[in-house]
Amino acid sequence: MGKYLSIVIGGGIAFVGLLLFIRWLPKFVLVVKGMLPAMLIFGGVIALIAGLSELKDSMKPKETK
């Protein structure tokens, strides 16, 4: 019985979430527009740090065994 109950509850919650998403779509888009520049800045900084770290590692002398 628990499996069926979790399926019904999960489906109901997903349906309510979809309805709220449709109703609040303009507000959701506004939030995404506000977060997008910050996400691009942080993503760029992370990519820059990763690239510099890889460059630094490639400049180290290789150890031979």
Phi and psi in degrees as a GROMACS rama.xvg file:
@    title "Ramachandran Plot"
@    xaxis  label "Phi"
@    yaxis  label "Psi"
@TYPE xy
-65.275  -34.3936  GLY-2
-64.1621  -45.1459  LYS-3
-67.8012  -37.0071  TYR-4
-64.3854  -41.9465  LEU-5
-67.2076  -34.4084  SER-6
-66.2094  -44.3753  ILE-7
-65.5371  -45.1427  VAL-8
-65.8604  -43.7354  ILE-9
-61.1588  -42.4704  GLY-10
-64.2158  -40.8931  GLY-11
-64.2159  -42.6457  GLY-12
-66.3843  -40.4734  ILE-13
-62.5859  -39.9036  ALA-14
-64.9233  -45.4121  PHE-15
-62.8669  -40.9852  VAL-16
-61.5838  -40.9218  GLY-17
-64.1906  -42.7688  LEU-18
-62.0064  -44.1894  LEU-19
-66.7981  -36.9456  LEU-20
-61.6064  -43.6737  PHE-21
-65.2393  -41.1861  ILE-22
-68.522  -37.4906  ARG-23
-101.007  20.5337  TRP-24
-56.2741  -45.5797  LEU-25
-60.6328  -39.0012  PRO-26
-68.8715  -37.4607  LYS-27
-63.2801  -43.5021  PHE-28
-64.0418  -38.6394  VAL-29
-62.8291  -42.1709  LEU-30
-65.2482  -42.7774  VAL-31
-63.9648  -41.3076  VAL-32
-61.5714  -35.8513  LYS-33
-74.0883  -31.6758  GLY-34
-86.0829  -23.2653  MET-35
-58.4464  -47.5163  LEU-36
-61.1482  -40.2513  PRO-37
-65.4047  -40.7685  ALA-38
-64.8211  -39.3057  MET-39
-65.8901  -40.8111  LEU-40
-62.8991  -50.3066  ILE-41
-65.1449  -39.2417  PHE-42
-63.7155  -40.628  GLY-43
-64.7518  -41.6102  GLY-44
-64.806  -41.8523  VAL-45
-63.7549  -43.0081  ILE-46
-64.1346  -39.3288  ALA-47
-63.066  -46.067  LEU-48
-62.7644  -42.6865  ILE-49
-63.24  -42.0233  ALA-50
-65.1547  -42.9323  GLY-51
-65.0005  -38.7906  LEU-52
-64.7886  -41.7826  SER-53
-66.2984  -39.7259  GLU-54
-63.7785  -42.7686  LEU-55
-62.5134  -41.9348  LYS-56
-65.3869  -35.7841  ASP-57
-74.1477  -20.1029  SER-58
-84.9894  -13.8816  MET-59
-70.5456  145.54  LYS-60
-65.7301  139.396  PRO-61
-75.3905  138.824  LYS-62
-89.7864  134.591  GLU-63
-105.941  143.303  THR-64
